């Protein structure tokens, strides 16, 4: 079990700066890759396209910094490409991995979420009595998570492939159902213009918005 220590106000401020720097680094990496010419988007370009961030305030005080990557089919393909490149997978093994990822995308909507709170006690998304609630909304249906699982934020694979993760973050895998409680769906529905990850709670709330293209 990981032990989390509450940082001092100076350390917390430094952590916030690091989070901004990490996000900037991801954008720079994507931009540098884009200068290399046309062709398929690089992994970091795809990561940037499917990752959103939000600062949530209570009055004028920051309470939550959250980044979330929507593991869309397009993102999953790019992730497998990058994973296969780094680990030198052969084509057969890569094809199996792609199939598994796309099957997972059909079963549920997954997000990799990195959250920072000034008080570590507030970073409790995986608790049943959490001070936060998460919802997924595509404009026609709203659903709650079927799983929120805390991951090892120190895992080098996560920190390398999701550079917005820093030592002060808590990382979660959040899964939502593909269909609503009354059978609505699939989510996102065909023709849905956007997908919203809604954060609500005792310390504030906000939305992360992904604009969708047809077929995504």
Backbone torsions as a table, in degrees:
resi	resn	phi	psi	omega
1	UNK	NA	133.3	179.2
2	UNK	-79.3	143.3	176.8
3	UNK	-106.3	129.9	-179.0
4	UNK	-110.0	131.9	178.5
5	UNK	-108.0	137.5	179.8
6	UNK	-71.0	121.2	-178.8
7	UNK	-73.4	156.9	172.3
8	UNK	-67.5	168.4	179.7
9	UNK	-61.0	-36.4	178.7
10	UNK	-66.4	-42.9	179.3
11	UNK	-66.1	-38.6	178.5
12	UNK	-62.7	-43.0	178.7
13	UNK	-63.1	-40.8	178.0
14	UNK	-64.0	-37.0	179.0
15	UNK	-64.1	-40.3	178.0
16	UNK	-62.3	-40.2	178.6
17	UNK	-65.3	-38.1	179.5
18	UNK	-65.3	-37.5	178.7
19	UNK	-62.5	-43.0	178.1
20	UNK	-64.5	-40.8	179.8
21	UNK	-65.2	-38.0	179.5
22	UNK	-65.1	-42.3	178.5
23	UNK	-63.9	-39.8	178.2
24	UNK	-64.4	-40.1	178.9
25	UNK	-59.8	-43.0	179.2
26	UNK	-61.2	-41.0	179.3
27	UNK	-65.9	-40.1	179.2
28	UNK	-64.1	-43.3	178.5
29	UNK	-59.6	-42.9	179.0
30	UNK	-64.9	-40.9	-179.6
31	UNK	-65.7	-41.4	178.7
32	UNK	-63.3	-39.9	179.3
33	UNK	-65.1	-36.5	-178.6
34	UNK	-65.0	-28.5	-179.8
35	UNK	-69.0	-14.8	-177.4
36	UNK	-74.4	-6.8	177.6
37	UNK	123.2	-169.5	-176.0
38	UNK	-80.4	-155.3	-179.1
39	UNK	95.5	-169.6	-178.4
40	UNK	-67.4	147.4	176.7
41	UNK	-61.0	146.8	175.1
42	UNK	-74.3	169.3	177.2
43	UNK	-57.5	-46.0	-175.4
44	UNK	-70.2	-29.1	172.2
45	UNK	-65.3	-43.7	179.8
46	UNK	-66.9	-41.3	176.1
47	UNK	-57.3	-45.7	179.8
48	UNK	-61.5	-39.4	-178.0
49	UNK	-66.9	-31.5	-175.2
50	UNK	-105.5	11.4	178.4
51	UNK	-115.0	132.9	177.4
52	UNK	-125.7	152.7	179.0
53	UNK	-132.0	155.5	-178.2
54	UNK	-154.2	140.0	169.7
55	UNK	-102.8	131.3	-179.0
56	UNK	-114.7	131.0	-174.5
57	UNK	-116.2	150.6	166.7
58	UNK	-115.3	110.0	-168.2
59	UNK	57.5	-117.0	-178.9
60	UNK	-105.9	4.7	-176.8
61	UNK	-99.2	132.2	177.1
62	UNK	-72.6	132.3	-178.0
63	UNK	-116.9	-24.0	-176.7
64	UNK	-155.3	130.7	167.4
65	UNK	-110.5	122.1	-175.7
66	UNK	-130.7	134.3	171.1
67	UNK	-120.7	142.3	179.3
68	UNK	-141.6	133.2	173.9
69	UNK	-107.4	121.1	175.9
70	UNK	-81.5	121.0	-176.3
71	UNK	-85.8	68.9	178.3
72	UNK	-69.7	165.5	175.0
73	UNK	-54.8	-40.6	179.5
74	UNK	-63.5	-42.4	178.1
75	UNK	-65.0	-42.8	-178.1
76	UNK	-60.8	-39.7	178.0
77	UNK	-63.7	-44.2	179.5
78	UNK	-64.3	-38.4	178.6
79	UNK	-62.1	-45.2	179.6
80	UNK	-63.3	-40.8	177.4
81	UNK	-57.4	-45.8	-178.4
82	UNK	-69.2	-42.0	178.3
83	UNK	-60.9	-45.4	-179.5
84	UNK	-64.0	-37.2	178.7
85	UNK	-64.8	-44.6	-176.6
86	UNK	-71.0	-36.4	-175.0
87	UNK	-102.4	8.3	173.8
88	UNK	55.7	45.4	178.8
89	UNK	-72.3	144.8	174.5
90	UNK	-78.3	170.0	-173.6
91	UNK	-63.0	-36.7	-178.7
92	UNK	-65.8	-45.7	-180.0
93	UNK	-66.8	-38.2	177.2
94	UNK	-62.2	-41.9	179.6
95	UNK	-62.8	-40.0	177.1
96	UNK	-62.7	-42.5	-179.7
97	UNK	-64.8	-41.3	177.0
98	UNK	-60.6	-45.5	-179.6
99	UNK	-60.2	-43.9	180.0
100	UNK	-63.9	-41.1	180.0
101	UNK	-64.5	-43.1	-179.0
102	UNK	-69.5	-33.8	174.8
103	UNK	-65.5	-39.3	177.0
104	UNK	-63.4	-38.0	178.8
105	UNK	-65.7	-30.0	178.0
106	UNK	-73.7	-29.9	-176.8
107	UNK	-79.4	-35.6	-175.5
108	UNK	-158.2	164.0	172.2
109	UNK	-96.5	118.2	-176.2
110	UNK	-111.2	144.2	174.9
111	UNK	-130.7	138.1	166.5
112	UNK	-94.7	120.4	-173.6
113	UNK	-118.1	131.7	173.9
114	UNK	-117.6	124.5	-174.5
115	UNK	-127.8	138.0	174.0
116	UNK	-124.6	132.3	174.0
117	UNK	-128.0	142.2	179.0
118	UNK	-58.1	-33.2	176.4
119	UNK	-109.7	117.5	-174.5
120	UNK	-62.3	-19.8	178.4
121	UNK	-66.9	-24.0	-179.7
122	UNK	-79.2	-13.1	-175.8
123	UNK	-89.1	73.5	-168.6
124	UNK	-131.0	35.1	-175.6
125	UNK	-56.4	-27.2	-176.3
126	UNK	-87.1	0.8	179.9
127	UNK	-90.7	145.8	178.3
128	UNK	-63.6	-32.9	-179.7
129	UNK	-101.4	32.7	-179.0
130	UNK	-56.9	150.1	175.6
131	UNK	-79.0	-3.2	-179.6
132	UNK	-116.0	153.5	169.9
133	UNK	-128.8	142.2	177.5
134	UNK	-118.0	142.2	176.2
135	UNK	-137.8	152.2	173.4
136	UNK	-118.4	129.7	-173.6
137	UNK	-135.7	128.7	176.7
138	UNK	-111.2	13.8	179.4
139	UNK	95.9	-18.4	178.1
140	UNK	-122.2	-19.3	179.0
141	UNK	-147.6	149.2	176.6
142	UNK	-127.8	131.0	-177.6
143	UNK	-131.3	158.1	176.3
144	UNK	-103.8	161.4	-177.9
145	UNK	-63.4	147.5	170.3
146	UNK	-98.5	-12.3	176.6
147	UNK	-158.4	135.1	168.0
148	UNK	-130.3	111.8	-174.2
149	UNK	-121.0	129.3	177.8
150	UNK	-76.9	132.3	179.7
151	UNK	-107.0	168.2	177.0
152	UNK	-81.0	100.7	-178.3
153	UNK	-67.2	-11.3	177.2
154	UNK	-91.0	-0.3	179.1
155	UNK	-62.7	120.8	-177.0
156	UNK	-58.4	-30.7	178.6
157	UNK	-63.5	-40.0	178.0
158	UNK	-69.0	-47.3	-175.8
159	UNK	-68.6	-28.6	177.4
160	UNK	-75.7	-42.3	-173.8
161	UNK	-91.8	-12.6	175.8
162	UNK	-131.3	77.9	-168.9
163	UNK	-68.6	-3.8	174.2
164	UNK	-78.9	-8.8	177.2
165	UNK	-76.5	130.5	178.1
166	UNK	-130.4	174.4	-174.6
167	UNK	-62.6	-21.6	-178.8
168	UNK	-90.2	-6.3	-177.5
169	UNK	-80.8	154.1	164.3
170	UNK	-112.5	133.0	-173.8
171	UNK	-109.0	135.6	-178.6
172	UNK	-130.1	147.4	164.1
173	UNK	-101.1	121.6	-177.3
174	UNK	-116.2	124.1	179.7
175	UNK	-116.4	132.5	175.8
176	UNK	-114.9	151.1	177.4
177	UNK	-68.6	154.7	176.8
178	UNK	-80.6	-16.7	-178.9
179	UNK	-129.0	147.8	-179.8
180	UNK	-76.3	172.3	-176.3
181	UNK	-63.6	-25.1	178.6
182	UNK	-101.3	16.5	179.6
183	UNK	88.4	6.8	178.7
184	UNK	-63.1	146.0	175.6
185	UNK	135.7	-171.5	3.6
186	UNK	-68.3	160.7	178.4
187	UNK	-111.6	123.2	-0.5
188	UNK	-74.0	145.3	-178.7
189	UNK	-73.7	160.7	177.4
190	UNK	-61.4	127.0	-179.1
191	UNK	87.7	-0.6	177.6
192	UNK	-62.3	132.0	-177.4
193	UNK	-83.0	-25.4	-174.9
194	UNK	-155.4	160.6	175.6
195	UNK	-128.3	129.6	-177.1
196	UNK	-116.1	131.1	168.0
197	UNK	-100.2	113.6	-174.1
198	UNK	-101.1	129.6	176.1
199	UNK	-111.3	124.4	178.6
200	UNK	-134.4	152.4	178.7
201	UNK	170.2	-175.7	-175.7
202	UNK	-66.5	-25.0	-175.3
203	UNK	-104.5	11.3	178.0
204	UNK	129.2	-175.5	-178.6
205	UNK	-161.4	167.3	179.3
206	UNK	-177.4	-179.4	-178.0
207	UNK	-131.9	144.8	169.0
208	UNK	-112.1	128.4	-169.9
209	UNK	-119.2	128.1	173.5
210	UNK	-111.3	120.7	174.1
211	UNK	-81.5	129.1	-174.6
212	UNK	-106.0	145.8	170.3
213	UNK	-102.2	157.0	-178.7
214	UNK	-57.4	131.2	179.4
215	UNK	94.9	-6.7	180.0
216	UNK	-89.7	NA	NA
